[in-house]
Amino acid sequence: MRVRHDAIFVSSVLFTIAFLCLIPPMWSNAQVGRDKAALAEMDAGWLLYVRLLGVFGVTSLAVIFVVLIVIWMGYVKRVRWTWFVMFIIVWVWAFPSLVLPYLGVPRMLNLAELRRLLNAAGWNSEGTSVLARNIVEQFLIFSLMLIALILPIKSFFKPGNQRQTNQA
């Protein structure tokens, strides 16, 4: 078995890492609402939120598994439509769920807040908030997806470099 080190293979590995990093938080979202005693104590608004979060977790896991199949069955074979599928997944599913919620707070970071975000990324774990760590993780995962999306553009769209998708 020969391992290729071309842009599409590297992009496939980056996409795989990014989507595998999303499985644990989406799994925990899917598990929300399993405790019947806790659900009985919630008011209607929180109950609806918990149910929607659980549904979002389950559907996100389904999207992740479909994406992994698309990556390793078609994307690595340079099938052009798989790049468009990945483009749609990154911009229609990943961007609104990973990045967009954190863009709603338009303000500039001062030096202390920037230090807290860098600490949240793992340089120093003392004094970091969970929200800051989540922001850093989500932006890093989305950045990894963007790099994986942009890296093989020439391989997919250069004439003569694509596989035939309608082979008989």
Number of C-alpha atoms within 10 A of each C-alpha: 3 4 6 10 9 12 18 23 20 16 24 21 16 19 25 20 14 20 21 14 14 18 16 12 13 21 16 13 21 22 17 18 19 12 9 8 9 10 16 10 10 12 9 11 8 12 16 13 13 20 18 16 19 21 17 17 22 18 14 22 21 12 15 20 15 11 20 16 12 19 25 14 13 16 24 20 15 22 18 19 14 19 22 13 14 20 17 13 16 19 14 11 14 19 17 13 15 20 17 11 11 15 10 8 8 7 7 8 10 8 9 9 13 13 15 19 23 17 19 23 18 12 11 13 13 10 9 18 13 9 12 17 18 16 17 17 18 20 15 16 22 21 14 18 27 17 14 23 20 13 15 19 14 12 16 20 13 9 8 9 12 14 13 12 11 5 5 4
